[in-house]
């Protein structure tokens, strides 16, 4: 029984490593080129979200290579990339 639990655990752990994730990073700036601190960067259709830092930079782990990124900030139109 212990051996079965061990094998099942190892199988489930190996499945989690098969799920490929990529990290998308960049900088968000306003119309005059100023960095936007606190902008929301989200992978569309998921709960994966990051907020930009003081210099406008962000890093977001996405689950698919062809993910759509949604950027929103108060006072600006929401953009999809």
C-alpha positions in Angstrom: 0.0 0.0 0.0 2.8 2.4 0.9 4.5 1.7 -2.5 1.3 2.5 -4.3 0.9 5.8 -2.5 4.5 6.7 -3.2 4.1 5.9 -6.9 0.8 7.8 -7.2 2.4 10.8 -5.4 5.4 10.8 -7.8 3.1 10.5 -10.8 1.1 13.5 -9.7 4.2 15.6 -9.0 5.5 14.8 -12.5 2.3 15.9 -14.1 2.6 19.3 -12.5 6.0 19.8 -14.0 4.6 19.0 -17.4 2.3 21.9 -17.4 4.4 24.6 -19.1 4.3 28.1 -17.9 6.1 31.1 -19.4 6.9 34.4 -17.8 5.8 37.5 -19.6 7.6 40.7 -18.4 7.7 44.3 -19.5 7.0 47.9 -18.6 3.8 49.8 -18.7 3.9 53.5 -19.5 1.4 56.3 -20.0 0.8 58.5 -23.0 3.8 60.7 -22.2 6.1 57.8 -21.5 5.8 58.0 -17.7 5.9 54.7 -15.9 2.5 53.6 -14.5 2.8 52.2 -10.9 -0.1 49.9 -9.9 -1.4 49.1 -13.3 -3.1 45.7 -13.4 -1.7 43.1 -15.8 -3.9 40.0 -16.2 -3.9 36.8 -18.3 -7.3 37.0 -19.9 -9.7 34.3 -18.7 -7.7 33.5 -15.6 -7.0 34.9 -12.1 -3.3 35.4 -13.0 -2.6 39.0 -12.2 0.4 41.2 -11.5 0.6 44.9 -10.5 3.3 47.1 -12.0 6.1 48.4 -9.7 7.1 52.0 -9.3 9.1 51.9 -12.6 6.1 50.4 -14.5 7.7 46.9 -14.7 5.9 43.7 -14.2 6.4 39.9 -14.5 3.5 37.5 -15.0 3.5 33.7 -15.2 1.1 32.7 -18.0 -0.2 29.2 -18.7 -0.3 29.2 -22.5 2.1 30.5 -25.1 -0.7 32.4 -27.0 -2.2 34.1 -23.9 -3.9 37.4 -24.2 -2.7 40.0 -21.7 -5.1 42.6 -20.4 -3.7 45.9 -19.0 -5.8 48.3 -17.0 -5.2 51.5 -15.1 -7.5 54.1 -13.6 -8.0 56.9 -16.1 -6.8 54.9 -19.1 -8.6 52.7 -21.6 -8.1 49.0 -20.9 -5.8 47.4 -23.5 -5.5 43.8 -24.7 -2.2 42.5 -26.1 
